[in-house]
Amino acid sequence: MMPDRAHQFLLSWIQALNHQGVGVEPLCAPDVRVSRYGWDAERDVVVQHLAGTGAVREWLALLRPVCQFSLDGEIVQEAGGQLRVRYRIVATDDFVGGGTWRLQLDDAGRLSTLEHRPDDLAVRYR
C-alpha cells in the first residue's frame, strides 16, 4: 500500500468519523470487519465486532458530533501490509483521548479490516 494512498484514506476516514459529509460506502469494502477493543482491564479484549458497511455506518452514527478525531503520528506499514497509526480524539466537553488503529486496505484502497484500540482512560474520566 502506497503511503500517500493510505494517508488519503485516513484523512477521508477521519472526515467520516467527524461527521463531515463523507459516507461509509466509498471508504469501506462491503465485507469490512471492525474490532473495537476496550480500555484498562479490557485493553486486549474485543468488546464489539462489526461486519459490513451497514454496521460501520451505525457505529459512526453513534459518535457524538462534539468528538473530533485526528491523526496523531506517522503511518507505519507492518508485515503483511497492515497499517498502524495513532489517533487522537478531543471533545468540546473537555475529553481528550487517543489510541491506535491497525488496518488493512483492499486493492481498491477501501477499508477491509480495522482494529480500533483506545488508550487506557485517564483517571479523571473514570
Backbone as CSV, one residue per row, in Angstrom:
resi,resn,N_x,N_y,N_z,CA_x,CA_y,CA_z,C_x,C_y,C_z
1,MET,0.864,-1.187,0.000,0.000,0.000,0.000,0.897,1.232,0.000
2,MET,0.679,2.093,-0.934,1.451,3.324,-1.026,1.111,4.220,0.157
3,PRO,2.127,4.789,0.820,1.845,5.659,1.964,0.892,6.806,1.638
4,ASP,1.031,7.402,0.451,0.141,8.505,0.078,-1.306,8.029,-0.010
5,ARG,-1.492,6.841,-0.553,-2.842,6.282,-0.673,-3.426,5.994,0.717
6,ALA,-2.615,5.447,1.601,-3.064,5.180,2.968,-3.377,6.491,3.686
7,HIS,-2.537,7.481,3.504,-2.769,8.780,4.154,-4.064,9.403,3.652
8,GLN,-4.303,9.334,2.354,-5.537,9.885,1.795,-6.752,9.154,2.348
9,PHE,-6.664,7.819,2.437,-7.765,7.060,3.026,-8.009,7.528,4.457
10,LEU,-6.964,7.646,5.258,-7.129,8.020,6.669,-7.719,9.419,6.820
11,LEU,-7.346,10.334,5.961,-7.954,11.671,6.010,-9.454,11.583,5.726
12,SER,-9.837,10.767,4.759,-11.266,10.590,4.454,-11.977,9.874,5.603
13,TRP,-11.331,8.880,6.203,-11.904,8.152,7.340,-12.175,9.111,8.501
14,ILE,-11.235,10.003,8.759,-11.417,10.990,9.825,-12.580,11.912,9.508
15,GLN,-12.728,12.305,8.256,-13.884,13.128,7.884,-15.181,12.380,8.174
16,ALA,-15.225,11.094,7.884,-16.425,10.300,8.172,-16.669,10.234,9.682
17,LEU,-15.620,9.995,10.470,-15.765,9.945,11.923,-16.241,11.278,12.492
18,ASN,-15.799,12.355,11.879,-16.121,13.700,12.356,-17.411,14.247,11.754
19,HIS,-18.197,13.393,11.103,-19.486,13.792,10.527,-19.342,14.954,9.552
20,GLN,-18.350,14.850,8.668,-18.086,15.929,7.712,-18.519,15.555,6.298
21,GLY,-19.607,14.809,6.193,-20.222,14.550,4.902,-19.603,13.444,4.079
22,VAL,-18.720,12.652,4.650,-18.126,11.534,3.925,-18.851,10.266,4.355
23,GLY,-19.387,9.533,3.406,-20.121,8.319,3.709,-19.220,7.109,3.851
24,VAL,-19.746,6.070,4.441,-19.019,4.838,4.695,-18.814,4.035,3.406
25,GLU,-19.802,4.008,2.543,-19.767,3.123,1.382,-18.534,3.305,0.497
26,PRO,-18.129,4.511,0.156,-16.935,4.619,-0.690,-15.633,4.289,0.049
27,LEU,-15.669,4.291,1.368,-14.457,4.069,2.155,-14.252,2.621,2.571
28,CYS,-15.321,1.849,2.629,-15.260,0.501,3.188,-15.620,-0.556,2.160
29,ALA,-14.888,-1.656,2.201,-15.262,-2.812,1.399,-16.603,-3.325,1.910
30,PRO,-17.431,-3.909,1.061,-18.747,-4.392,1.506,-18.673,-5.364,2.684
31,ASP,-17.600,-6.149,2.748,-17.457,-7.127,3.830,-16.478,-6.654,4.914
32,VAL,-16.370,-5.345,5.091,-15.470,-4.764,6.086,-15.730,-5.379,7.466
33,ARG,-14.645,-5.541,8.234,-14.732,-6.049,9.600,-14.001,-5.090,10.536
34,VAL,-14.688,-4.689,11.596,-14.115,-3.789,12.590,-14.166,-4.489,13.940
35,SER,-13.032,-4.465,14.635,-12.958,-4.987,16.002,-12.669,-3.817,16.921
36,ARG,-13.595,-3.568,17.824,-13.417,-2.486,18.808,-12.940,-3.109,20.116
37,TYR,-11.801,-2.642,20.576,-11.210,-3.129,21.818,-11.598,-2.215,22.971
38,GLY,-11.501,-2.759,24.185,-11.796,-1.978,25.381,-10.569,-1.218,25.858
39,TRP,-10.684,-0.643,27.035,-9.547,0.044,27.642,-9.369,-0.519,29.048
40,ASP,-8.300,-0.100,29.671,-7.941,-0.556,31.011,-7.874,-2.082,31.050
41,ALA,-8.639,-2.735,31.912,-8.575,-4.193,32.060,-8.991,-4.923,30.785
42,GLU,-9.737,-4.260,29.910,-10.205,-4.888,28.666,-9.400,-4.442,27.441
43,ARG,-8.202,-3.924,27.658,-7.431,-3.357,26.540,-7.118,-4.373,25.453
44,ASP,-7.009,-5.639,25.800,-6.729,-6.668,24.796,-7.953,-7.524,24.491
45,VAL,-9.132,-7.025,24.854,-10.384,-7.755,24.659,-11.217,-7.043,23.590
46,VAL,-11.682,-7.808,22.608,-12.599,-7.237,21.622,-13.960,-7.116,22.296
47,VAL,-14.458,-5.893,22.425,-15.740,-5.662,23.093,-16.891,-5.542,22.103
48,GLN,-16.551,-5.376,20.823,-17.592,-5.302,19.799,-17.008,-5.673,18.446
49,HIS,-17.721,-6.544,17.723,-17.384,-6.884,16.341,-18.414,-6.225,15.438
50,LEU,-17.949,-5.588,14.388,-18.837,-5.016,13.379,-18.504,-5.674,12.046
51,ALA,-19.517,-6.047,11.298,-19.298,-6.673,9.996,-20.213,-6.022,8.966
52,GLY,-19.611,-5.544,7.882,-20.362,-4.941,6.787,-20.494,-3.432,6.924
53,THR,-20.752,-2.796,5.799,-20.846,-1.329,5.792,-22.022,-0.827,6.622
54,GLY,-23.116,-1.567,6.668,-24.264,-1.131,7.471,-23.914,-1.018,8.940
55,ALA,-23.190,-2.000,9.461,-22.793,-1.976,10.876,-21.824,-0.830,11.155
56,VAL,-20.903,-0.586,10.230,-19.963,0.518,10.412,-20.706,1.853,10.363
57,ARG,-21.647,1.982,9.443,-22.454,3.212,9.359,-23.188,3.463,10.675
58,GLU,-23.788,2.414,11.252,-24.495,2.552,12.530,-23.549,2.971,13.649
59,TRP,-22.350,2.405,13.667,-21.368,2.775,14.689,-21.007,4.259,14.569
60,LEU,-20.712,4.700,13.352,-20.332,6.101,13.170,-21.471,7.038,13.544
61,ALA,-22.706,6.620,13.330,-23.857,7.454,13.679,-23.963,7.653,15.192
62,LEU,-23.401,6.733,15.968,-23.433,6.838,17.428,-22.382,7.796,17.981
63,LEU,-21.378,8.108,17.179,-20.322,9.005,17.647,-20.887,10.409,17.835
64,ARG,-20.569,10.974,18.967,-21.079,12.310,19.268,-20.421,13.360,18.370
65,PRO,-21.224,14.247,17.796,-20.654,15.274,16.914,-19.639,16.183,17.604
66,VAL,-19.655,16.272,18.930,-18.676,17.119,19.625,-17.299,16.470,19.663
67,CYS,-17.207,15.188,19.305,-15.931,14.475,19.281,-15.260,14.677,17.929
68,GLN,-14.015,15.074,17.958,-13.263,15.293,16.734,-11.999,14.435,16.746
69,PHE,-11.876,13.596,15.718,-10.720,12.725,15.568,-9.665,13.407,14.707
70,SER,-8.414,13.020,14.912,-7.310,13.467,14.062,-6.212,12.410,14.120
71,LEU,-5.310,12.476,13.157,-4.141,11.603,13.189,-3.172,12.136,14.226
72,ASP,-2.459,11.236,14.896,-1.547,11.638,15.961,-0.208,10.917,15.809
73,GLY,0.247,10.784,14.582,1.525,10.133,14.359,1.664,9.681,12.920
74,GLU,2.798,9.094,12.649,3.110,8.606,11.311,2.403,7.283,11.047
75,ILE,2.101,7.030,9.793,1.538,5.758,9.367,2.694,4.770,9.233
76,VAL,2.560,3.630,9.899,3.592,2.601,9.858,3.029,1.393,9.121
77,GLN,3.774,0.902,8.135,3.356,-0.314,7.439,4.028,-1.499,8.110
78,GLU,3.201,-2.456,8.544,3.690,-3.635,9.235,3.726,-4.821,8.276
79,ALA,4.190,-5.945,8.761,4.245,-7.168,7.971,2.861,-7.507,7.428
80,GLY,2.815,-8.017,6.228,1.546,-8.406,5.618,0.743,-7.240,5.079
81,GLY,1.324,-6.045,5.089,0.632,-4.887,4.544,-0.293,-4.170,5.515
82,GLN,-0.379,-4.671,6.758,-1.224,-3.992,7.746,-0.603,-2.644,8.084
83,LEU,-1.466,-1.659,8.318,-1.029,-0.310,8.673,-1.341,-0.050,10.135
84,ARG,-0.501,0.769,10.759,-0.729,1.155,12.152,-0.530,2.663,12.249
85,VAL,-1.453,3.320,12.955,-1.339,4.763,13.144,-2.026,5.147,14.446
86,ARG,-1.479,6.138,15.099,-2.088,6.684,16.319,-3.160,7.691,15.923
87,TYR,-4.230,7.715,16.722,-5.271,8.727,16.534,-5.463,9.478,17.837
88,ARG,-6.060,10.630,17.712,-6.388,11.480,18.867,-7.856,11.842,18.744
89,ILE,-8.523,11.923,19.882,-9.919,12.354,19.916,-10.048,13.431,20.985
90,VAL,-10.702,14.523,20.606,-10.928,15.646,21.511,-12.405,15.990,21.426
91,ALA,-13.011,16.205,22.588,-14.419,16.617,22.631,-14.519,17.962,23.316
92,THR,-15.508,18.726,22.897,-15.663,20.069,23.460,-16.064,20.049,24.924
93,ASP,-16.499,18.885,25.446,-16.824,18.808,26.870,-15.606,18.401,27.694
94,ASP,-14.401,18.699,27.185,-13.138,18.550,27.890,-12.613,17.123,27.933
95,PHE,-13.021,16.271,27.010,-12.463,14.929,26.934,-11.328,14.914,25.927
96,VAL,-10.214,14.304,26.292,-9.089,14.111,25.385,-8.640,12.666,25.528
97,GLY,-8.507,11.996,24.408,-8.055,10.612,24.429,-7.346,10.281,23.137
98,GLY,-7.061,9.026,22.987,-6.385,8.585,21.782,-6.307,7.085,21.756
99,GLY,-5.559,6.597,20.799,-5.398,5.167,20.675,-4.668,4.834,19.398
100,THR,-4.793,3.581,19.009,-4.122,3.081,17.822,-5.132,2.400,16.916
101,TRP,-5.016,2.672,15.637,-5.764,1.932,14.630,-4.785,1.013,13.922
102,ARG,-5.164,-0.236,13.778,-4.455,-1.188,12.918,-5.442,-1.540,11.825
103,LEU,-5.043,-1.348,10.581,-5.992,-1.512,9.499,-5.358,-2.129,8.273
104,GLN,-6.224,-2.684,7.476,-5.826,-3.267,6.191,-6.762,-2.686,5.141
105,LEU,-6.198,-2.224,4.037,-6.991,-1.733,2.919,-6.988,-2.783,1.821
106,ASP,-8.079,-2.858,1.067,-8.135,-3.805,-0.054,-7.433,-3.192,-1.270
107,ASP,-7.425,-3.930,-2.372,-6.736,-3.466,-3.586,-7.321,-2.170,-4.144
108,ALA,-8.578,-1.905,-3.826,-9.227,-0.674,-4.284,-8.995,0.492,-3.319
109,GLY,-8.245,0.254,-2.239,-7.967,1.319,-1.270,-9.058,1.516,-0.245
110,ARG,-9.985,0.545,-0.127,-11.071,0.633,0.857,-10.703,-0.143,2.110
111,LEU,-11.312,0.252,3.211,-11.070,-0.410,4.483,-11.576,-1.838,4.430
112,SER,-10.687,-2.770,4.744,-11.041,-4.185,4.780,-11.181,-4.652,6.233
113,THR,-10.179,-4.321,7.058,-10.245,-4.644,8.484,-9.709,-3.466,9.288
114,LEU,-10.256,-3.305,10.472,-9.819,-2.252,11.382,-9.855,-2.785,12.802
115,GLU,-8.764,-2.594,13.521,-8.739,-2.780,14.970,-8.718,-1.383,15.573
116,HIS,-9.736,-1.072,16.330,-9.858,0.228,16.998,-9.454,-0.011,18.450
117,ARG,-8.249,0.443,18.829,-7.669,0.145,20.141,-7.445,1.447,20.919
118,PRO,-8.403,1.824,21.758,-8.224,3.057,22.528,-7.168,2.891,23.615
119,ASP,-6.541,4.000,23.954,-5.629,4.025,25.115,-6.460,3.871,26.381
120,ASP,-5.798,3.525,27.477,-6.482,3.492,28.763,-7.021,4.885,29.081
121,LEU,-8.149,4.913,29.767,-8.752,6.196,30.140,-7.926,6.883,31.222
122,ALA,-7.814,8.176,31.086,-7.164,8.962,32.142,-8.026,8.874,33.396
123,VAL,-7.407,8.973,34.540,-8.105,8.832,35.825,-9.292,9.778,35.919
124,ARG,-9.166,10.971,35.409,-10.264,11.944,35.556,-11.516,11.573,34.776
125,TYR,-11.432,10.610,33.830,-12.599,10.211,33.043,-13.258,8.921,33.551
126,ARG,-12.731,8.361,34.601,-13.289,7.098,35.129,-14.386,7.349,36.110
